[in-house]
Amino acid sequence: MSTLTTAPQPTRKPPPEDPKSLLPKKLGRARPLFDPEIVHRATRASFTKLNPITLMKNPVMFVVEVGAALTTVFLLRDLITGAGGIGFSIQITLWLWFTVLFANFAEAMAEARGKAQADTLRKTKTDVLAKRLTSNGKIDQVPGSALRAGDVVQCEAGDLIPGDGEVIEGIATVDESVITGESAPVIRESGGDRSAVTGGTKVLSDQIKIRITSNPGETFLDRMIALVEGAERQKTPNEIALNILIAGLTIIFLLAVITLQPYSVFSVAQAGSGAVPSVAVLVSLLVCLIPTTIGGLLSAIGIAGMDRVMQHNVLAMSGKAVEAAGDVNSLLLDKTGTITLGNRQAVEFLTIDGVTVRELADAAQLASLADETPEGRSIVVLAKSRYGLRGRHIPEREAKFIPFSAYTRMSGVDFEGRQLRKGATDAVCAFVAERGGDVPGYIQDMSDRISRQGGTPLAVADGNRLLGVIHLKDIVKGGMKERLAQLRLMGIRTVMITGDNPLTAAAIAAEAGVDDFLAQATPKDKLEYIKKEQVAGRLVAMTGDGTNDAPALAQADVGVAMNTGTMAAKEAGNMVDLDSNPTKLIEIVAIGKQLLITRGALTTFSIANDVAKYFAIIPAMFMATYPTLARLNIMGLHTPQSAVLAAVIFNALIIIALVPLALRGVKYRPLNAASLLRRNLLIYGIGGIIAPFPGIWLIDQLLVLFRLA
């Protein structure tokens, strides 16, 4: 329903010149993958992470480090005693340490990208002077760090907002680029869903009073810094399950390798010839058997997933939220602003018998001249463009503008003895009937027909004369149907939430291509719908910005709150979209799925890769003890030493080679689960089996060529 009045627009004043601007680049800016600053930071962190206490969190790499330390001890012993084969032992020891360092580097790269973003945010923090209002109405200037929740401050044009809070009086434009990276200012006013303000943002015009809602160290910016740094990043359920799996495989192969030493001693004693594998060779075998590739990249994959979400200017409260987005089955989308453009547009004037279209358009335009809503402006534009009726200026002293009221459900103007009204069909018909006018019976059919088409009918009257109906249409966003079809391919069921009546909702749902809709939805309806979906075993994602959305956001598995929304909404959700773009939920789901696919693809590659390495290292190890095993040397590797060393080098290098894939993620395509499984098995399963053969063979050739083995 269009109205004649809107909130007063603040007067824009140019912000004061500030050559030392505090505004950073956008949080989600795209840094180069191997930015020199990030690489330098990650390299230093790789050595710091060699601390065994730190590395114990990764059981696979902890075993590799213990093995590297063990070979180092035996190498020192051999150096002291002058034993042979020192060159081979040195190379094995170095490459085992490189394996640990490369795995640390992968994790450190992912963490360093987050820390670089956190540093950018930290630079925006400054302890500004705040104008705190005392109980007697006076103003005390205090440092922002002295403010506590409940304090009231006053901010004028050019002031930095000293802390998170709610506008309790006034309206102003605010520059939030410190948070969102977007230069366009936003309106903040008391009441409603646009009253929340964030510390560190700048008031550009007018004056507002703010009630502080956070204590020092608890602001939204502080939480952003902590979350971006990933210091509190918890492992997700899938990540924990995979850790248990690879830890189990590590224990199995560890036990198997430990038993090989006495078995080899017994076999050599029985045969009377041959050689027992050295500790360096046994450790090399263990490192090549256990899933070191995925063990080294697993943490980096999870951290990089959160980083990709942040690049879209979405702050995820945990890695679990990002991963849950990848498992979402049901996606709840608000109609207005998400599926539709959000502004209904006048598309047609429908007259009753005896009234010309031009007469209806003229009355509708006059009734909308003071209406600053998008709907009201679209009526004026339609009358002008289609019928040549130019907008007219009506002085307030000559007319009485009637603002929209929830009680009358009408708006309009009293002008030159005419009472022009537009509004809900039944309300306008009642207005005409009260003045003795005739209301044709088919007017309701006209309105119903518009509703069935997904539009909103607005009846127009001139005193006791009913003139006709304006067709307001919700415009579905371009490409929305195709995007929702992609979600369907991903196995996600889309549900449109709207306050419209069922007829209008059904028409919009059909045009947009959603799977279901919830009409005339109240906060309780949303909450109950989410609970019903979850009871059925589905994971639900939704967006919201108002306090009335908070219960549903808290209940949803993935709740994305808009940064322009209320504090209650932001506290309830497990993600905050800093750009306040409701359609971004679709990108978040895609990123979550990309995270899961990347982890699955690299796990498949790692296990398949290990299978291929068995053919290189096991025959080479035991050829001296069992010469017949030389037949299994299908790659034609030169010597047992060159084969073992080539396998260890390949095992280390493959980790560093896969770092870009772990950080960028496997390219996601909206396919069903069966198609994705076939694709990953084909590319990463078969690829993982094939890749080691030419890789190990080539390294073996180079080792022999340069006489390193």
C-alpha positions, 0 to 999 in steps of 0.5 A, spaced: 500 500 500 502 506 497 502 512 502 503 519 502 508 520 507 515 518 508 520 519 514 523 526 513 530 526 509 536 528 512 539 534 509 546 532 506 552 536 508 559 535 505 563 531 510 569 535 513 575 534 509 580 528 512 586 527 509 588 522 514 582 518 512 581 512 517 577 508 512 580 502 510 579 497 504 573 493 504 573 487 508 572 482 503 577 485 498 580 480 493 588 479 495 592 476 491 593 468 493 600 469 494 601 476 497 608 477 499 606 480 506 601 474 507 607 469 504 612 472 509 607 472 515 606 464 513 613 462 512 615 465 519 608 462 522 610 455 519 616 454 523 612 457 530 607 451 528 613 446 529 612 446 537 610 439 538 604 442 543 601 446 537 602 440 532 599 435 537 592 438 534 594 435 528 595 427 529 598 426 522 603 431 522 605 430 529 607 423 527 611 426 521 614 430 526 616 425 531 618 421 525 623 427 522 625 428 529 627 420 530 631 420 523 635 426 526 637 423 532 639 417 528 643 421 523 647 425 528 648 418 531 651 416 524 655 422 523 658 421 530 660 414 529 662 415 521 657 410 519 655 409 511 649 412 507 650 419 511 647 422 504 641 418 504 639 419 511 641 427 510 636 427 504 630 423 508 631 427 514 631 434 510 625 432 506 621 429 512 622 436 516 620 439 509 613 435 509 611 438 516 613 445 514 609 445 508 603 442 511 604 448 517 605 453 511 598 451 508 595 452 514 599 458 516 597 461 509 589 461 510 590 464 517 595 469 515 589 472 510 585 472 516 590 476 520 591 481 514 584 482 514 584 483 522 590 488 522 586 492 517 580 492 521 584 494 527 587 500 524 580 503 524 579 502 532 580 509 535 579 512 542 574 518 540 572 523 544 564 522 546 559 527 547 555 523 553 549 526 555 548 526 563 542 526 567 541 533 567 541 534 560 548 536 559 554 534 555 560 531 558 566 529 553 569 523 555 573 518 551 570 512 547 573 507 552 569 510 558 562 508 555 558 503 558 552 499 556 546 504 557 550 511 556 547 516 551 551 520 547 550 525 541 553 525 535 553 530 529 555 531 522 563 529 522 563 525 528 565 518 529 560 514 533 564 512 539 560 505 540 555 500 538 548 502 539 541 504 537 539 511 535 533 513 540 532 520 537 533 523 530 535 521 523 542 522 520 546 519 514 552 515 516 558 512 512 559 505 514 564 504 509 569 502 515 565 496 516 562 494 509 567 497 504 561 501 500 562 508 499 554 510 499 552 512 506 546 509 509 540 512 513 539 511 520 533 513 524 530 512 531 525 506 531 524 500 526 529 496 523 534 501 521 536 504 528 542 500 529 549 503 529 556 501 529 562 504 533 567 507 528 562 509 523 562 516 521 555 521 521 555 525 515 549 529 516 544 532 522 544 530 529 542 523 532 542 521 540 545 514 541 544 509 547 550 505 547 549 497 547 556 494 548 562 495 553 569 496 551 572 490 548 565 487 546 563 491 540 561 489 533 568 491 530 572 487 536 568 481 535 569 482 527 577 482 529 577 476 533 572 472 528 577 474 522 583 472 526 580 465 527 583 464 534 576 461 536 575 457 530 572 451 532 572 444 528 566 442 524 562 435 525 565 433 518 572 436 520 572 432 526 569 425 523 575 426 518 580 427 523 578 421 527 578 417 520 585 419 518 587 418 525 585 411 525 588 410 519 595 413 522 594 408 528 593 402 523 599 404 519 604 406 525 602 399 528 604 395 521 610 399 520 613 398 527 612 390 526 616 390 520 622 391 523 622 385 527 619 381 521 625 384 517 630 381 522 627 375 522 627 374 515 634 376 514 636 371 519 632 365 516 635 367 509 642 368 511 643 374 507 639 381 505 639 387 509 634 390 514 631 396 512 634 402 516 630 407 521 630 412 515 627 407 510 621 405 515 619 412 517 619 414 510 614 408 509 610 410 514 610 417 512 608 415 505 602 410 507 599 415 512 594 420 509 599 426 510 596 430 504 589 431 507 592 431 514 596 437 512 591 441 508 585 439 512 585 445 517 587 450 511 581 448 507 576 450 513 580 456 514 580 458 507 572 457 507 571 462 512 575 467 508 571 466 502 565 468 505 569 474 508 571 476 501 563 476 500 563 481 505 559 476 510 562 475 517 561 468 519 561 467 527 564 460 526 566 455 521 560 450 523 556 456 520 559 456 513 559 448 513 552 448 515 550 452 509 553 447 504 548 442 507 542 446 507 536 442 504 531 448 505 532 455 503 527 461 506 527 467 502 523 473 503 519 475 497 521 483 498 528 485 496 530 478 495 526 475 490 522 481 487 526 488 487 522 490 493 518 496 490 512 495 487 511 498 480 504 501 477 503 497 470 496 498 468 490 503 470 483 499 469 477 503 469 470 501 471 464 503 466 463 510 464 470 512 466 476 514 461 483 511 462 485 518 462 480 520 467 483 515 472 490 516 470 489 524 472 486 522 479 491 517 481 497 522 479 494 527 483 492 523 489 500 520 488 503 527 488 505 527 495 507 520 495 514 519 496 514 512 496 517 508 490 509 505 489 507 513 489 512 515 484 511 509 479 504 511 479 506 519 477 511 516 472 506 511 469 501 517 468 506 521 465 509 516 460 503 513 458 498 519 457 502 525 457 500 527 464 505 531 467 506 532 474 503 538 477 505 542 483 500 543 489 501 548 494 500 545 501 496 551 502 491 550 497 490 542 498 490 537 504 494 531 503 491 525 507 497 520 509 496 513 509 493 510 515 493 503 517 486 504 520 483 507 513 488 503 509 487 509 504 491 516 502 490 521 497 488 529 497 483 534 498 484 539 492 479 544 489 473 541 492 475 534 490 476 528 495 481 524 491 483 517 494 487 511 493 488 505 497 485 498 499 479 496 494 474 494 500 476 501 504 475 505 497 469 502 496 466 503 503 469 511 502 464 511 496 458 508 499 459 513 505 458 518 500 452 515 496 456 513 490 455 506 487 460 501 487 459 496 481 459 488 483 465 487 478 470 491 482 472 486 487 473 481 481 478 486 478 481 486 484 482 479 485 484 478 478 490 482 479 491 479 486 491 472 482 496 475 477 501 476 483 499 484 483 497 489 488 490 492 486 489 500 489 482 502 488 481 510 486 475 514 487 473 521 486 469 523 492 462 519 491 465 516 484 469 510 483 474 510 477 477 504 477 483 500 479 491 501 479 495 494 478 501 495 482 506 489 480 512 486 484 517 485 479 521 479 480 529 480 479 532 478 473 535 471 472 532 469 479 528 463 476 534 461 473 538 461 480 533 458 483 533 452 478 540 452 480 539 451 487 534 445 485 539 442 481 543 442 488 538 439 492 535 445 495 528 446 496 526 454 496 521 457 500 518 464 499 516 468 505 511 473 504 506 477 508 502 478 502 495 474 501 495 467 498 493 469 491 498 474 490 503 469 494 502 464 489 502 468 483 509 471 485 511 464 487 510 461 480 513 467 476 519 466 480 520 458 480 520 457 488 518 450 490 513 453 496 511 459 499 509 461 506 503 467 505 501 472 511 507 470 515 508 472 522 514 471 526 511 465 529 509 462 523 516 463 520 519 459 527 514 454 526 515 452 519 523 452 520 522 447 526 517 443 522 523 442 516 528 441 522 523 435 525 523 432 518 531 432 518 532 438 513 537 443 515 534 450 514 537 457 512 534 464 512 535 471 512 532 477 516 533 484 519 528 485 524 527 484 531 521 480 529 526 475 525 530 474 531 527 467 533 527 464 526 534 466 525 536 463 532 532 457 530 535 456 523 541 452 522 544 458 518 541 465 520 544 470 516 542 477 519 543 484 515 548 489 518 542 494 517 538 490 521 537 490 529 542 488 534 537 483 536 537 480 529 545 480 529 545 477 535 541 471 533 544 469 526 550 466 526 552 470 520 552 477 518 552 480 511 555 487 512 552 489 505 545 487 507 544 484 501 538 478 502 540 475 495 547 473 498 544 467 502 545 464 495 552 465 494 553 463 502 550 456 500 554 455 494 561 457 498 559 452 503 558 447 498 564 448 495 568 447 502 565 440 503 566 439 495 574 441 496 575 437 503 571 431 499 575 432 493 582 432 496 581 427 501 579 422 495 586 425 492 590 423 498 587 416 499 588 414 492 595 418 492 597 413 497 595 407 494 600 409 488 605 410 493 605 403 495 607 401 489 614 405 489 616 404 496 614 397 498 618 393 493 624 398 493 624 397 501 624 389 501 628 388 494 634 387 498 631 382 502 626 379 497 629 379 490 623 377 487 619 383 489 623 387 484 618 384 479 613 389 482 618 395 481 613 397 475 616 404 474 623 401 473 626 405 479 633 405 479 635 403 486 632 402 493 635 408 495 632 413 489 625 409 490 624 411 497 627 418 497 623 420 490 617 417 494 618 422 500 620 428 496 613 427 492 609 426 498 612 433 501 611 437 494 604 434 493 602 438 499 605 445 497 602 443 490 595 443 492 595 449 497 592 454 492 587 449 491 585 448 498 585 456 499 581 457 492 577 451 493 575 446 488 570 450 482 563 449 484 558 447 479 550 446 481 550 439 480 546 433 484 550 429 489 550 423 484 553 427 478 558 431 483 560 424 486 562 421 479 566 427 477 570 427 483 572 420 483 573 421 476 578 427 477 581 426 484 580 419 485 583 416 478 587 423 478 590 421 485 592 414 483 595 416 476 599 422 478 604 419 483 607 414 477 610 420 473 611 424 479 615 419 482 619 416 476 621 423 474 624 425 481 627 418 481 631 420 474 633 427 477 636 424 483 640 419 479 642 424 474 644 429 479 647 423 483 643 424 489 641 417 490 
